[in-house]
């Protein structure tokens, strides 16, 4: 009997830990990593190091080929820690932030305090907004705007306390000025771009409004929204996926101490409410990433879910907050995470991952990257008078019970508060086709709708109860457009799907197509007669490679193009 119990214990342990497959990214560094940024063809890492693979001098930032993992000659030197990296939508400009005072290509040749920009060839650009003596800990690009957060009081000769933004077109500082009284460590932007979230060690914003460690601001006038989660300690990392904001840091309570959340928490960005999601870690979180239905967290923790062992890095289900079996088991603190469609990269202070030697950076296959049981090929919405017509198509289906149709009233950011709900309502259900390899088409009409902007999404439900959400599409009820227009896709960059909206002033035959960078047609999203109105279509690029694509809207002799960037 004792032998049987011992055998069962071994079986239980083997089932609770999922082995990780490390890829061939295996370089020797002499320091630590604080940030990772991944583009379509490169992996950038930043931190505190000076040599890579013994004889390659790279001070605190380096670039690797994403496919071969070879160290590139791109050599942007910084004389102190690099804490954050982000890239422009076209990937031709690399922005870095940190604690350095000098930077240059292969030398500390130029004064750059806390913030700098390089081109893809490693050349330091002339842009230099810092007056000196500042630290930048967070950089985020959204559409045509660069947001910067850190410990500073002036940029470009203008007063900016802790948080600022720049136009990517002119690289000039904007008038946006939230005026934070402490350090900003993390920035996230809502899907619509109208709300900016900032986390750090501040206690006031807008020159006097109390906001403890976490706040949100209107993107237009920089005024803080009414949302006030009131944490008890600082924020180190943030990530947004759909209507969910994930935050990590040093906090253990929210809502003025009324709710316990140990180091990692989730909020609904539609109404500002704290979600029930609660991974319950035992120590600080330094980095978070969201990919699909999984939240990845890195930090100084060694247990999650109130007792499950996860050393310094873990993955959680976005619905249940339960840790997945993914368990890289690093041997020291992990401070950075980067995700592609099939891999996860981590960086920090470790020397081993999954029992193998890995010096402060490791890459591994992502076992959480399971294919969805239903592959959605398209999802479009059109408005006519007081009705909205939804149409979608699947490429294949496995165990598909059906689709719930959900609607949300789009509100201005200043109206989004706990007492002014902007949640999702179920408005219908369409039965699925179970399991089929054939393409299937579906439709639904939402009737008797008042004037305004609305968001729609599909909740695809399996027969075993599991579910996933589609991309959102927007429609406007009321009024006929006065011009032919193709809007910029959102999100952009995207992976793997994005929404393309357009409007027609008159009834006409219209085509909406997508072309690759050499002019080959890769998708036809619309090819039919449409009545005057506003429309949205979803472009799914799951089977395409990373790169630049063009959306083309044509009606008669009128043609408009928009450039899109797919990053996997």
N, C-alpha and C positions, 0 to 999 in steps of 0.2 A: 504493500500500500504506500509506504514512504517513497519507494522508487517511482511509483505512478504519479504521486503528487509532485515530485521533483521534475519529472518529465513534463507534466502539464505546465509547471512554472516556466520552464524553458520555452515551451511553445508560445505561451502568452507574451513573454518578453520579445521573442522573435517577431511576433505579429504586430507589436506596438511600435516598432522602429522600422522605418522604410529606408533601405539602403540608397545612398546617393551615388549617382554616376558622375564623377568629376570629369570635366573635359580637359583638353591639353593646355589650357592656360596655366602655365607653371613657371613663373619668373621669381627670382630672388631679389627682394628689396631689403634695405637696411633701416627702415623706419616704420611708419604706420600710414594707414589710409583713412581719410575722412569723407571722401565723396567719390561717386561714380556717375558718369553721364554716358549714355549709349546712343549713337546715331545709326544711320543706315549702313555705315561701313567702318565705324571706329568705336573703340572703347576708351574714354578718357578717365584717368584716375588722378585724384589730388590728395594731398596730405602733407606729411613731414618725412621726406626721404631725400637722399642725394645720389644714390647709385642703384642701378638695376642690373642684375646678372653680373655683378662684381666690377665690370670694367666699363659700364655705360653710365655716364654722368647725366643725371636728370634731376634738377632741383625742384622737388615738391609737386610736380605735375608731369604727366607723360601720356602718350597716345599709343594705342595698339590697333592693329588690323583686326576687325571684328571676326573675320572668317579664319585667318591663319593664326591669329593671336600673336603675331610677330610685333616686336617693339618697332615703332616708326621713328624716323629721323626728326619728326616734329619735336622741337626742343624749346619750349617756352620756360625759361628759368624764372623762378621766384625765390627771393631770399628768406622767406619764412612760410608758415603754413598756408596751404590752399584749402579752404573750407567748403567751397561750392563751385560748381561748374554748370553752365547751361549754354545752349547753342541757339542761334537764330533759326527761324523756320526753314530757311534754305540751306542750313548747315555750313554756310561759308564764314560765319563769325562765331568765335568761341569766347564767351564771357567767363571770367574767373573772379572769385572773391576770396578774401582771406585776411591774413595778418601781416602780409609782406609790405615792404616799403619800396623795393626796387624789382624790376623785371626786364626781360629782354630775350632775344633769340640767341641762346647759347651763352648768355652773359647777363650780369646784373647791370645793364647799360643805361637804363632809363628809370626815372622816378615814377613809380606807380604805387600809390598807397592804398592798399585794401581792395582795389578794383582795377581791372584791365581787360583789354580785348585783343584777340589775335585772329589772324586769318587762318585758313586751312593749311597754308604752307608754313605756319609757324612765325610769321612776321608780326611784331607788335604794332598795333594800330595807334594812330595819333590821339584817339579819344582818351581824355584824362580828366574826369570830373572831380577827382578827389583833391582836397586842399592839403592832404597829408595828415598823418596821425589818426586814421580811421580804420575800423575793421568792418568787413562785409561778410556775413554768415549765410545769406540767402539770396539767390538769384532765380527768377522765374520769367520765362517769356510767354506771353499770350498774344497771339495775332501780331500786331505791330507795336507792342509795348514790352519794355523790359522793366521788371519790378526788382528793386534792390532793398534788402533789409540788413541791419547790423547795428553797430555802435558808432554812430556819427551824428553830427549836428549841422553839417554844411556839405553841399555838393554843388558843383558848377557855380560857386559863388553865391548860392542862395541857401537860406536856412531850411534844412530838412532834418528833422529829428527822428532817427531810427528807421525811416521808411520813405522811399521815393520811387519815382518812375521816370523812364526815358522813352522818347519816341524812337523807334528803330529806323524810321525814315531819315530823320535829321540828327539823331543821337543827342538831341537837346533835352534837358530836363523839362518835365511838364509842370503844370501848376498844381498837380495832385499833391496834397500835403496833409497826411493824417496826424502829424505832430505827436509822436509817441514819446513817452518820458523814460524809456529804457531801451534795452537791446531787443532787436527782432532776430529770431533764429530760423524762422520758417515762414514761407508764403505759399498760398494756394489760391487759384482763381476758379470761380464757378464755371460750369459748362457754358453758360450764356455770356460770361465775361463781365457781367454787371456788378459782381460782388467780389471783393478781394479779402481773403482771410489772412491774418497775421498772428503768429504766436511767438512768445519769447519770455523775457523777464520784466516786462513793463507792468505798470499798474494804472496808468492814465493814457488817454488818447484825446485828440482834438484840443489839446492844451488844458484839459481839466476834467473831462468825462471819465469816470471810473470804469476801467476794464482790466480785470486781473488776469494777465498772461495770455489772453486769447480774445480777439475782436474781429469784427468784419466791417468793411467800409464800402460805400458806394464808389464805383470806379470812375464816376463822372465828377463828383464834387468832394470826394474824400471824407465825407461825413460818416461817422460811425453809425451803423444800424442799431436798432433797439435790442438786438441779440446780445445777451450778457451771460455766458455760461459760468463765469465766476469761479475759476480754478484756484487751488490753494498753492500751486507751485508752477514752475516754468514749463514751456513747450519747447521741444527740440526738433520735431519733425511733423509734417502734415502731408496728406495726399487726398485728392478728390476723385471719386468715381461716381458718375451720375449724380444722384441727390444725396450722396453719402460723403461726409467729411471725416477722415480718420486722423486723430492727433495722438502723438506720443511725446513723452517727456518725463519730468520728475514729479508730477502731481499724483495725489492719491485720493482727492475728492473734488467734486464738481457741485455747482449750484450752492456755493457758500458753505460747503461741508455737508450738505444734505444728502448727497449720493456718493457712494464709494466707487471709484474707478482707479485701479492701481496701474498707472503708467501708460495705459492705452485705452482710448475711448472712441466712440463713434457718434456723430450727430447727423440728423436729417436736415439738409440745407434748405428744404422747402419751407419748413415751419420752425426751424431752430431747436427742435426738441432733442434731448439726449436719447439715443437708442438704447435698447436693453442689452445690446451686444457688450460682453464683458469678459475679455480673455484673462484678466486677473493675473498679472505678472508679479514677480517678486523684486524687480529692480528696474532701473532707468531704461527707457527706449530712446535710441539715438536716430533711428531712420525707419521710415515706413514706405512701402510701395503697395499699390493695389493693382492686381491684374485679374480681370474677370471676376470670379467669385472667391478669390483668395486675397487675403491681406498678409503681406510679408513684413516682419518686424525684426530689427536688429538693435542690440544694445548690450547692457551689462547684466542681464537677467540670466538665471539658471533654472527657473521653473515657471510654468504657465498653467492656466486653468486651476489655480489653487493647489498645485502639487505635481503636475506632470513635468518631467525633466525635459528641458530644452535649453541647451547651453548656447547663449548669446545670439541665436537666430532661430526664428520659428515662422510657421505659416498657419493662418487661421481661416476657417470658413466664414464668409461675410454674413451668413444668416445665423448660424448657431454660436459663433465665437469659439467653437471647439478647435483645438490644435489638430492639424492634419498629421499624417504619419511622416511627412517630410521632416527630416532631422539631420542637418549637416554636422551637428555636434562639433562646433569650433572649440578650440582649446583656450581662447581668450576673447576679450571684448570685440564685438563687431559693430562698426559705426556707419557702414554704407551699404546700400543695396541698389542694384540695377537689373532690370528685367528686359528680356527680349521675348518673342513669341514662344520660344522653346527652351530658353535657358535663364538661369538666375546667377548673377555675379554678386559676391559679397566682398567687403574690404574692412580692415580694422587692424587689430594688434596681434592676431593669431599666427601660429606657425604650423598648425595642422587642422585639417578638415576631413571629417569622415575617416579618421585614422590614417590619412595620407599627408605627407609634407606639402604644405602650401603656405608660402610666405606672404602674408597680409592681404593677398588677393586670391580669390578662388572662383572658378566658374563651374557650373554643374548643370546637367539636364534637369528640366523641371517636370517631375512626375505629376504635378497638379495640372499640367497642360492637357487634360483629356478633351477630346473632341466633344462638342455639344451633341446631344442626341438628335437635334433638329437643326439643319443648316438652312438659315434664312437667306434667300437669294436677293429679295428686294422687299421694300416696305415704303409705300407712298401714301400721301394724304392730299385731298383736294377739297376746297370749300365751294359751295354753291348756295347762295341765299342763306338760309339758316340750317343747312345740313353739311355734314362732313362725311366724305366717302373715303374709307380706308381700303387699300388693296395691298396684299402681300403674297409672296410666292416662296415656296420651299424647294430646295434642290433635292434633299433626301429627308426622311423621317425615321426615327427609331423610337418605338414605344410612346408615340405622341398622343396624349389624351386630348389636348386642345389648347385654345388660346383665350385667355381673358383679355378684354380690351379695357385699358385704363386711360383716364383723362385727368389732366390737371390744368387749372386756370392759371395762365401766365400772369404774374404780378410784377410790378415794379419792385426793385430791391428794397426801397424804403418801407414797403408794405409787408415785407416778410418778417414776421415776428411771431412768437408763440401764440398770441391771441388773434392773429390774422392768418389763418391756415392756408397753405398752398399745397395741400396733399394730393394724393392720387385717389380717384374714385373708379370703381368698376362700373362700366357702362354696358357691358355685353360679354357674350361668350360664343366662340365658334369651335365646333368639334373638329379634332384633328383626324388624321388618316392612319393612326397606329404606326405600323412599320411599312415603309415603301421606299424603293429606290427611284421612283418616278417623281418628276416635278409636279407639285400641286399648287393650285391657285385658290386664294381665299379673299373674301370681301366682307365689309361691314359698314352700315350707314348709321351715323349718330344724328338723330333728328331733333328739331325744335331747340336750337342753340341760340343763346343771346349773343349780342355783339361782343367782340373781344378777341384776345389771343389765347390759344389753347395748345397744350402739348398732349400728344398721344403716344402710347407705347403698348407693346404686346407682352403679356406674361405667358410664356410657353410652359405648359405643365405636362410632366411625364405621367404615365399611369402608375408609377410608384410614388408619386407625390412631389418629386423634385421639380424645381422650376428655375427659369432664368428669364431675364428681361431683354427686350430688343432695344435698339437705338431709339431715341425719341424723335418724333417729327412734329413740326409746328404748323399751325394753320391760323389764319385770321378771318374772322367772320365780320362782315359789314364793310361796305365800300368796295369799289372796283379800282384796281391799280390804274394809274395814269401813264405808266411807262413800261416798256419791255426791259426786264432786268434779271440778271443772274447774280445771286448773292454768293459771298465767300462761303465755302463749305465749313461745317463745324462738327466736331473739333478739327483743327488743322495746326500741327501735324496730327495724324490719326493712325489707329491700329485696332482692329482691322477694318472698321466701318466708319462712315461719316455721313452726315446729312447735307444734301444739296437743295437749297430752296430757290425758287424763281417765281416771277410774276408776269402775267400777260394782260395787256390792256384791252385786247379784243379777242374774239373767238378765232382760232387759227390752228393749223397743223404745226406741231412742235416736236423737235427731237432733242433729247438730252443724252449726250454720249460722253464717254471717257476715253482719252487717248494717252498712250505712254509718251515718253520724252522724244521718241523718234517718229511719232505720228501714227503709230499703229492703234487702231480702235480695239479697246479691251472690254468695253461694255456699252450696251445701249439700255439706258434706264427708262426712257420715254420715247415713243414713236407713234403718235396718234393725234387726233383733233381734240383740242382742249378749249373749254369755254374761258372767257376772261376771268381771271382770279389769281389766287396765290397758291402755290403748290410746293410740296417737299418730296424728295426721293432719297432713299438710302442706298449708298454705294458700298458694297461689301467687297473688300480687297483681300480676303483671307487667302486666296489662292495665288495672289500676285506677290512679286518681290518688292522690297523697299525701293523707294525712289520718287521722282517727281512725275505727277500725272496732271492732265488738263481736263477740266469739265467744259464741254462746249454745248451751249444752248443755241438752237437755230429755229427761226420761224420766218419762212420766206427768205428775204435777202438780209434779214437781221441776224447777226451772230455775236455772241459774247463768250469770252473765255475766262476761266479762273484756274490758277495754279494750285495744286494740292500736293501735300507731302505725306507719303506713307512711310512710317518708321516702325520697323518690327524689331 
